[in-house]
Amino acid sequence: MQINRDDLSGSQIQALLREHLADAYKNSPPDSVYALDLAALRKPDITFWTVWDEGVLLGCGALKELDKTHGEIKSMRTTAFALKRGVGSLVLSHIIKQASNRGYNRLSLETGDNAAYGPARALYAKFGFAICRPFADYTDNAFSVYMTLKL
């Protein structure tokens, strides 16, 4: 598997991100969906990566700079084909390493609280992320879980 920085111009990643947004709206109330669209993911404060294996897209993830010491994980997604192959762990390890290389001392994320997001929460917990209060512009709501990792 290979991780590449991605400009989001490819049809495969665009399709995966459409699926990601559709699932977010299917599994969360509309006012609790914080997944980003293509335009938002192309902003200069976000770096986006994809995972490939012999030309097949397996997953993706992004790192948003909140400030010089704090980053946020965005758009973590594994394709259905690649589930249970370690893609999520690979992307998450890569993002943690990049955040550390940037000098961040904290990496945070927002995810859902229902069963659909259980595997994501378990993955983050496996890497040491702990439940925290809302960060950045987030506010308390009944459908979000906020997690953070000190680097």
C-alpha positions, 0 to 999 in steps of 0.5 A: 500500500502506498500513501500519496498526497492528493489534489482531489481531482481524480474520479475515484477519490471524488466518488469515495468522498461523495459516499463519505458525505452521503453516509454522514447524512444517513447516519447523523442529523443534518445539523450534526454533519461536519464532513467536508465537501471537495471545496472545503478539503481543497483549502490551504489549511488542509492536507489530503492523502489517499491510500492506493494498492496497484492502482486501486483506491483503498482509503483517505484522510486529511489533516487540518491545521487549527493553529500552529500547535493543534491539528484536526483529522478530517475525512478518514474513510476506507473503501468497502473493498478495503475494510479490515485490511489495515488501511484505517490504521495506516492512514491514521499512523501517517496523519499522526506522524505528519502532525508530530513532524509539524510540531503540533502538540495535540491532534483532535477529531469529531466523529459520531456517537451512534453505532455506525461510527463505533469502528472509527471510535474504536480505531481512534481509541486504539491509537490513544485518542481520548474523549474530550470537550468540543474544540475549535468551533465545535459545540456540545451536541447529542450526536458528536464525540470529540477525541484528542491525542497529546503528541 
